[in-house]
């Protein structure tokens, strides 16, 4: 039997010693956030109306223009804005979350950093809000549904309609690629087909089990999917027809929830799924998971800044139109000497 290579590639390594050496204090963390938004340290100054080099301001979490002194804060629009928690603790929480396959509990962060449980829980909650990705799948795609939640006394099998104990989750994974997991109110045919249509590109090969909700996959309008099913009562693999990839992901998620978090509320389940899917989707990226997350965070912040700028311009345009209308309705009064 061939022995698996368990060595972590050098480009994916970021040990705790490397992390502490790279981010020794809040100033180093702040500078990393600043450079993730402005790679060369040059910012478009609103006063100078030109790109100018900015430098850190002593004792404040901001940078100042070297010409006019106008200050900008790299924390605006991020989860660190208005937070009293140390930036180094935020970074350490992200490192712990990225360095494990099954996640880390807020209780463990409380024990390691000394923050309150409420603070630790909120930090992880804020981090998970940034882990949702909008991706499309293609090629060979496996689709399967599962249920997360507590045990039901005296009941087995699929929950009946209206069951509040279990939460239905649908997973779609591209073989040797990325995965999408979504909580859904039910696993009816219309729900499943709409999810597949919205997240899987046309001409893909869909593999599912024999659940009747998938029966119309090959008939979705303008998608031209090929659909093959595996009957689990007979076998779990039939050539290339199986759903073992997505079921392996369910094992990872459920094992993590049982072993780390113990229980997850229905209203927060999607954010926990985003955490697991983010790590799964970037598992083969040739750089440390922590830096992958930072690249994603920087892109989100740029989108936030652009949306704020567009919203501000829209408001200014609306005010200008109102002012012009107001001028048109002012009566003209002639002054006679």
Order of alpha helices (4+ residues) and beta strands (2+ residues): alpha-alpha-beta-beta-beta-beta-alpha-alpha-alpha-beta-beta-beta-alpha-beta-beta-alpha-alpha-alpha
